[in-house]
């Protein structure tokens, strides 16, 4: 019963992340329409690692038995929205690296959706999902720290949306609560990933607020 209650709360709270991602896309388009560099302050590293974080939750939700609808469909919406942001970054910069990252993530979405037809995964696949989450945790930490250093160096937030990171923090806290309703032996990668996200993205949000307050003085 607690599993479904916290799962529903987590899923509803995750809709705020969708809202934050949409706000981020709108911020990019506003700068583009004003003939300003739309993605200058955005770290490709940060959004690629965010995509992988959402994606690993998506795959984890598919791999476990029963399929976690609370994880799978909320993250599916998020990975599509982050894919739009990665496309916008590639559209703005037209570099080989941004093109590769966007293409890689687009292919990963197709593979992930197709994998639903082959579940439940055997033990090896579950181990793979866990390994992916551990790798993504490390990538998420370094990607978020990279974004923090980018805005700290430039002292400009640009198109980076505070709303996005506020909504992600709410999502992470509710997902942590949801994860603790599962057996720890199964849920510990989810706990590690979302716990690391709370700490690093919390630091990033604080830095964004500090910069925003300085710009208003």
C-alpha positions in Angstrom: 0.0 0.0 0.0 2.8 2.4 1.0 4.6 1.5 -2.3 1.6 2.7 -4.4 1.0 5.8 -2.2 4.6 7.0 -2.5 4.8 5.9 -6.1 1.8 8.1 -7.0 3.3 11.0 -5.0 6.6 10.5 -6.8 4.9 10.3 -10.2 2.8 13.5 -9.6 5.9 15.4 -8.3 7.8 14.3 -11.4 5.3 16.2 -13.5 7.1 19.3 -12.1 10.3 18.1 -13.8 8.4 17.9 -17.1 7.3 21.5 -16.4 10.8 22.6 -15.6 12.1 21.0 -18.8 9.5 22.7 -20.9 10.4 26.0 -19.2 14.0 25.4 -20.2 13.0 24.8 -23.8 11.0 28.0 -23.8 13.9 30.0 -22.3 16.1 28.8 -25.1 13.6 29.8 -27.8 13.1 33.2 -26.2 16.8 33.9 -26.4 16.9 32.7 -30.0 14.0 34.9 -31.0 15.9 37.8 -29.5 19.0 37.0 -31.6 21.0 36.1 -28.4 23.1 33.0 -28.0 20.4 30.6 -26.9 22.5 27.8 -25.4 25.8 29.6 -24.4 25.4 29.0 -20.7 24.1 25.4 -21.1 26.6 22.6 -20.5 26.2 19.7 -22.9 27.8 17.6 -20.3 25.1 18.5 -17.8 22.2 17.7 -20.1 23.7 14.6 -21.5 24.3 13.3 -17.9 20.7 14.3 -17.0 19.4 12.3 -20.0 21.4 9.3 -18.8 20.1 9.7 -15.3 16.5 9.7 -16.5 17.3 6.9 -18.9 18.8 4.7 -16.2 15.7 5.1 -14.1 13.6 4.2 -17.2 15.6 1.0 -17.8 15.6 0.1 -14.1 11.8 0.4 -14.0 11.6 -1.9 -17.0 14.1 -4.4 -15.7 12.5 -5.0 -12.3 9.5 -7.3 -11.7 6.8 -6.1 -11.8 7.4 -3.3 -14.2 7.4 0.0 -12.3 4.9 2.2 -14.2 5.7 5.0 -11.7 9.4 5.1 -12.9 9.0 4.1 -16.6 6.4 6.5 -18.0 7.4 9.6 -16.0 11.1 9.1 -17.1 10.0 8.4 -20.7 8.5 11.9 -20.9 11.6 13.4 -19.4 14.1 11.7 -21.7 12.0 13.0 -24.7 12.1 16.6 -23.4 15.9 16.4 -22.6 16.3 15.1 -26.2 14.7 18.3 -27.4 17.1 20.4 -25.4 20.1 18.4 -26.7 18.8 19.0 -30.2 18.6 22.7 -29.5 22.2 22.7 -28.3 23.3 20.9 -31.4 21.2 23.3 -33.6 23.0 26.2 -32.0 26.6 24.9 -32.0 26.6 22.4 -34.9 29.7 20.7 -33.5 30.7 17.0 -34.0 30.4 16.3 -30.3 26.9 17.8 -29.8 25.8 15.9 -33.0 27.1 12.6 -31.6 25.6 13.1 -28.2 22.2 13.9 -29.7 22.3 11.0 -32.1 23.5 8.6 -29.3 20.6 9.6 -27.0 18.0 9.4 -29.8 19.1 5.8 -30.6 19.1 5.0 -26.9 15.4 6.1 -26.7 14.5 3.7 -29.5 16.4 0.8 -27.9 14.8 1.4 -24.5 11.3 1.5 -25.9 11.9 -1.7 -27.9 13.3 -3.4 -24.8 9.9 -3.3 -23.1 8.8 -6.0 -25.5 11.5 -8.4 -24.1 11.0 -8.0 -20.4 11.1 -9.3 -17.8 14.9 -9.1 -18.1 16.9 -12.1 -16.8 19.3 -11.6 -13.9 22.2 -10.5 -16.2 20.1 -7.7 -17.7 19.1 -6.5 -14.2 22.8 -6.4 -13.3 23.3 -4.4 -16.4 20.7 -1.9 -15.4 22.3 -1.6 -11.9 25.7 -1.1 -13.5 24.3 1.5 -15.8 22.9 3.4 -12.8 26.3 3.4 -11.0 28.0 4.7 -14.1 25.3 7.3 -14.6 25.6 8.4 -11.0 29.3 9.2 -11.6 28.5 11.0 -14.9 25.7 13.0 -13.3 27.9 14.2 -10.5 30.7 15.4 -12.8 28.2 16.8 -15.3 26.4 18.9 -12.7 29.7 20.1 -11.3 30.8 21.1 -14.8 27.6 23.1 -15.2 28.2 24.7 -11.8 31.8 25.7 -12.9 30.5 27.1 -16.2 28.1 29.5 -14.6 30.5 30.3 -11.8 33.2 31.3 -14.2 30.9 33.3 -16.5 28.7 34.7 -13.6 25.8 34.5 -16.1 22.9 32.1 -15.9 21.7 32.8 -19.4 19.0 30.3 -20.6 19.6 28.0 -17.7 16.3 27.6 -15.9 16.2 27.7 -12.0 12.7 26.3 -12.3 14.1 23.2 -13.9 16.5 22.5 -11.0 13.9 23.3 -8.4 11.5 20.8 -9.9 14.3 18.2 -10.3 15.1 18.5 -6.6 11.5 17.9 -5.6 11.5 14.9 -8.0 14.6 13.5 -6.4 13.3 13.8 -2.8 10.0 12.1 -3.6 11.8 9.4 -5.7 14.1 8.7 -2.7 11.1 8.3 -0.5 9.5 5.9 -3.0 12.8 3.9 -3.4 12.9 3.3 0.4 9.6 1.4 0.1 11.4 -1.3 -2.0 13.8 -3.9 -0.7 17.1 -2.2 -0.2 19.0 -4.9 -2.1 17.0 -3.9 -5.2 16.6 -0.2 -4.7 20.1 0.9 -3.5 21.3 2.0 -7.0 18.1 4.2 -7.2 18.8 5.6 -3.8 22.5 6.3 -4.6 21.6 8.0 -7.9 18.9 10.3 -6.6 20.8 11.0 -3.4 23.8 12.2 -5.4 21.5 14.3 -7.6 20.0 16.0 -4.5 23.4 17.0 -3.2 25.0 18.2 -6.5 22.0 19.8 -8.1 21.2 21.5 -4.7 24.7 23.1 -4.9 24.1 24.1 -8.5 20.7 25.7 -7.6 22.3 27.6 -4.7 25.0 28.9 -7.1 22.3 30.0 -9.6 20.5 31.9 -6.8 23.7 33.7 -5.7 24.5 34.8 -9.3 20.9 35.9 -9.9 21.0 38.0 -6.6 24.3 39.6 -7.6 23.0 40.6 -11.0 20.1 42.4 -9.3 22.3 44.6 -7.1 
